[in-house]
Amino acid sequence: MRGFVTILAAIAVIALGYWAYHQNIQTQQALREVERLQRAIGVERERLVVLRAEWAYLNRPDRLRELVDLNFDRLNLLPLRPEQFAVMDEVIWREDMPAAAETEGEEDILYSASQAEERP
């Protein structure tokens, strides 16, 4: 009986050793994968910095102004005039309008909008 318990204990030790070795291998693989992902994240962050710098470079106002001047006729652009911008006091906010006057005030809004277009 003593021999049977010893063999059983030896098999258990071998099985636990194999399990521990297998877990060690899986842990090392997971660590390598984490390191690979960290490097990939670093590369993507560097790429994002470059893309943001390119975006800032391409959206410089002087460059955009030159592009507009070069393509003005081809794009059928209209020159900006101060009359195209509204004064904040002329904007009607939804919170300021009473609920009952919403349907009655629509004509006034349309009329005031058409007046704004006609102003010099």
N, C-alpha and C positions, 0 to 999 in steps of 0.2 A: 504494500500500500504506500509505503514511503517513496518508492521509486516512481509510482504513478503520480503522486503529488509533485515530485521533483520535475518530472517530464512536463506535467501540466504547467508548472511555474516557468519552466524554460520556454515553453511555447508562448506563454503569456508575455514574457520578457521580450521574446523575438517579435511578437505581434505589436507590442507597444513601441519597440524600437523602430519597426517599419513605419508605424503610424507617425511617430515623432519625426522620422526622416522625411516622410511624405509631406507633413505639415511644414517642415523647414524649407523644402523645395518650393512649395506653394507660396510661402511667405517671401522667399527671395524673388520669385517671379512677379509677385504683386509689387514689391519694392522697385523692381526694374521697370514695371509698367508705370508706376507713379513717377519715377524719375523721367521716363520718356514723355509722359504727359506734361510734366513741369517744364521740360525743354520746349515742347511744342507750344505751351502757353506763352513762354518767354519770346519765342519767335513770332507768334501772332501779335503780342503786345508791341514788339518792335515794328512789325508791319503796320499796325494800327497807327503808331506814332508817325511813320512815314506817310501814310495815307492822309492823316490829319494835316500834316505840313503841306502836302501837295494840294489839298483842298483849300487851305488858307492862301497858298500861292496863286491858285487859279481864280480865287474869288476876290482878288485885290481890286478895289474900286477903279484904279487907273487902268488896269487891264480890261475890266468889263466895259469901261467907258470907251476904250479904243475899239473893242469888238462891236459895240453898239454903233459907233460912228462908221465902221467899215461895212456893216450889214444893215444899215438903217433903211435903205430903199428895198433891199431884198426881203426883209422881214415885215415891211409895211408898218413900221412903228410910227407912232404919233409923238410929237415932242411933248414933254411934260410942261404943264402950265399950272400956276398957283390956283387957278379956279377949279382944278380937278380934285383938290383936297378940301375936305369939309372941316369946319370948325367944330370942336367937341361940343359946344353948346347947342349945335343944330342936330346932334344925334339924339334920337328918341330911344330911350332905354325901356325895355319891357317892364321893369319893376315900377316905372313912373306912370304907366298907363293903367287906369282903372279897368276892371274886367268888363263893365257894361259899355264903356266907351271904345272898346277895341274895334267893334264892327263899324261904329259910326266914325271913328277917327281914321279909318283906312283911306278914305278919299282925301282927307286933309294931308295925310302922309304922302300920298301920291302927288298931290298938288304941290306940296312944299318941295318934294324931290324934283319935280319938273321945273320949279322956279329956280332951284339951285343950279340946274344945268344951263338955264338961260342967262344967268348972271355973267357980266363981263369979267 
